[in-house]
Amino acid sequence: MPGPVTERLASGPPLLFDGALGSRLIALGLEAGRPPEAWVLDRPEVIEQVHREYAAAGSEVLASVTFGANRLRLRKAGLEERLEEINLRAVDLARRAAGDDAWVGGDMGPTGEFFQPLGPLTPAAADDVFAEQAAVLARAGVDFFLLETHYDLQEALANVRACRRVAPQIPVAATLTFNRTPRGFFTVMGDPAAEALTALFQAGCFLVGANCTLEAAGMLDLARHLTAHLNLPLLLQPNAGSPVVTPAGIVYPQPPDEFCRLVAAMIPLGVRAVGGCCGTDAEYLRRLREMLQ
């Protein structure tokens, strides 16, 4: 096993995360509307294949296929009773691919519900949902918790608190997803980027940042904004362009060279960790690794 991920982040070249899981699995045949977590049970060999693709490309962090493996999301897919099995198996699949060369991030996404009064979710319910999943991921042996694609700072903070309460010895990284507006970068709930990431860092995260929604040029602009206002360890993972609907499905049109050039431009600004989100695959990460070296 490599040493603690927190030590690696503090020294050496930028830490390279992996790329998309959902869009990659769709490209390999995951049916529309079916959660990726279902393939942890039904097609584990494909999940492991994707992890191995990223590991071979040079990714130092592999995210488990557990983004939607909390009780509320699994309930909608009819998989609620297999929560423990899915989380344990998913981490094992990532660990097999990681071997002694990469860290496994226990991926946790939002519940899919809004907090009251916009939706049914209460702080206590969110805490229960996140704590339940975090406890299983901790038992599975993740190297750190990777909280991704949160669109509500309050829900992200609830996730951080649950992870730290359940397993205070396991580091936490957290990314929000931001939209560009005429006034700057905000979550859909109106959380401003710099202030929101500061709150996550103050809550105990060792790494904070953004993923999804923005394509690479937009994420580079976000990087410029953040590094002008903050001195925090940042993780940025853009999409491979804006999605285009075609007869064959959703396509992310940005080619690897253009994507990697824009992501590499984030490093001189002080960004400490990068990777890819929707539309990226191992080829993007391989070329990004070459540029970073």
N, C-alpha and C positions, 0 to 999 in steps of 0.2 A: 504494500500500500504506500502511496505517496504520503508525505507529512500533512499536517493540518492545512486545509485550504486557506485559512486566514493568513498563515505564514507565506504561502505561495503568492497570495494577492499583494502582499506588502513588498515583494522584491521580484526582480526579474522582469521579463517582457510581459505585455498584457496577457491576462488569463483568457484563454479561448474556450467559450462555451460551445454547445452544439447548435443545430439548426432546428427547422420545423419538424414536429412529430405528426401532428394532425394532417397537414396537407401532404406530407410524404406518404402516410398510410393510405390516404384517399387515392393517391397515384398508384398505390400497390393493390387497390381493389376494395378498400373499406367502403361499405355502402353508405349512401347519403343518409344522414340522420342517425347513423349508428355511432355510439361513442367509441373513441379509440380504446378505452379501457376494456371494452368487450373482447377485443382481440388479445388482451393479456390472457384471457381464458381460452379463447377459441383458436387463435393463431399466434401462439407465443413465439414460434420460430421466426415469424415476420418481424415482430417487435425486436427480438434479439438481433436480427439481421440489420435493422435500421440503426440500432445502437452501435453495432460493429462497423457499419459504414462511417459513422461519425468518428469513432475511435481511430479507425484507419486513416481518416482525413486529418487527424491531429487534434481533435477536440479534447480538452483536458477536463471538461465537465460533461457528464451525461445525465440528462434529466429523466427521471422515471416517468413512465406513462401512467401518471396518477393525477393529472391536472383536474380531472372531473371525478375523482374517486372519493368524494365526500358523500355523506348520506343523502343530502337533498338532491344532488345531481344523479346519483345512482338510482334513487327511487324513481325518477322519471324514466329511466331506462329499464326498470324492472330488475335491477341488479343490487338492490339495497342489502339483501341478505348475504351478499358475497363481498362486502366491503373489505373485510379483513383479508380474505383470500386474494383479492385483486391487488391490494396495496403490497402485501408480502411478495406475491409473485412478480409484480412489476419491478420492485427493487432488486429482486434476485436476477431478473433478466438484464437489467442495466449493469449490475455488479459483474455478471459473467463477461459482458463485453468490455467493461472498464479494466478488469484484471488489476494489475499493479501500476497502471499507467494513468488512470484518470479517477476523478472523484465522482460520486453519485449524489446528485441533488434530488431530494425528495420533493417532487413537484406538487404544489398545492395551488389551486385556482379559487376564484370566488364561489360562493354558494349558488349563484344564479338567481338569487332573490334580492329585492331591495329592502332596505331598512324601513320600518314604519316612519312616517305615515304613507310613504309611496308604495310599500309592499308589506308582506306579513312578517318580515324578519325582525327579531328583537336582538339586542346585544347578548342576552343570556343564551338565546338559541344559537347565535353565531358562534359563541364561545364553545358550546357543546359540540357543534358540528366540526369545528376546526380542531378542537382538542382530541376528539375521537380519532380523526385521521392522523393527526400528528403522533399520537401514541403508537399507532400501528407502524407508521414510517420509522419512528425511533427504534421500535423493536426489530424492524427489518434491517437496521444498521446503516441508515443513510449518513453521509458525511456532513451534510447540512440540509436545512429546509430551504427550498426554493419557491417562494411565493410569487406567482406570476399573473400578469394581465388583470390586476385589480383595477377597477374603475371608480371605486369609492374609497377614499382615504380611511374613513371610519371602519369599513369592513376590513381593509388591509391591516389596520392597527389591531383590530380584534384578532385577526389571524396571527399576527406577531405575538401578541400577549398570550394566546393559547399555546403556541409553540414553546415559548420561553417558560411557561408555567409547567407544561407537561415534561419537557426535556431541556432544562436550562443549560445542560452541557453541550448541546448541539447548536452550532451557529445558525443564524437566520439571514438569508438574503431576500430582498423584496423588490419587485418592479411593478410600477403602475403603467397604465396605458393612457396616452395623452392625445388630444386633438389639437391641431393648430387653429387658432382663432385670430381675428384682428387684434385682440388684446394680448395674445401670447399663447402659451401652452397650458391646457387645462384638461382634467378628467371630465367625463360626461356629467359628473356630479358637481363640477365647478371648482374642483381643488386645483390651485395653481401649482405648477410643477416644482419650482424651487422650494416653496414652503412645504409642500407635501413630502418631498423626499427628505427634507430636513427633519420632519416629524418622524418618519420611519427610522432614520438613523438615530435620533434621540431615543426612540423606543427600544433600541438595542440591536438593530441590524448592522452587520459588518460590511454589507454591500447593498447599495440601493440603485435604482435606475428606472429604465423604461423598456417595454417591449411591445411589439405588435402595433397595429393601426397606422403608424407612420412608415413611409418608405425611407430608403437610405438617405436621400437628400434632406427630407424633413427631420430625420433623426440627427443628422449632422447639425442642422440649425438648432435643434433642441440641445445638443451637446455644447454648442457655442453659448447658448443662453445659460445653461446650468453652470458651466465652468467659469463664466463671468461673474456668477453670483455665489457659488458654493466652492468649498474645498472638501469634497466628500468622495469616497471610493465609488465610482460609477460603473454600472453595467448597462450597456445599450445593445438591443437586439431588434433591428428593423425588419420590416417585410421586404420581399424582393419586388418592389414596385407596388402600385395600387392594383387591386384585383379587377380583372376584366372577365365578364360573363361571356362564355362562348358556348356553342352547341355541345362541345365536349366537356363542359364544366367550367369552374373558375380557374383562371390562369393568372399567375403573377409574372409580368412580362420582363422585369429587369434582368439583364444577363449577368452572369457571375462577375465579369471583369469590372463592369460599372458599379455594381453593388460593393465589391471589395475595395475599389478605389475610394469610394465615399466613406465606407466604414474605417478604412485605414487612416483617413484624414482626421478621425476623432482622436487618435492616439496622441498626437502632439499637443492636443488641448488638455490632456491629463486624464482621459478616460482609461480606467484600469482593467476593464473586462468587456469583451464584445462577443457577439455570436449572431445568429440569424433567427428570424421568426418565419411567418407564413411564406411559402413559396421557395424557401431555401432548401438545399439538400447537401449531401456530402461534398459535391463538387464546389459549391460556394465556400464551404469551410476549408477545403484543401487549398484553394487559391488564396483565401484569406490568411491561412497559416503561412503560405509562401511569402506573402507581402509583409506580414508581421516579422518574419525572420530576416 
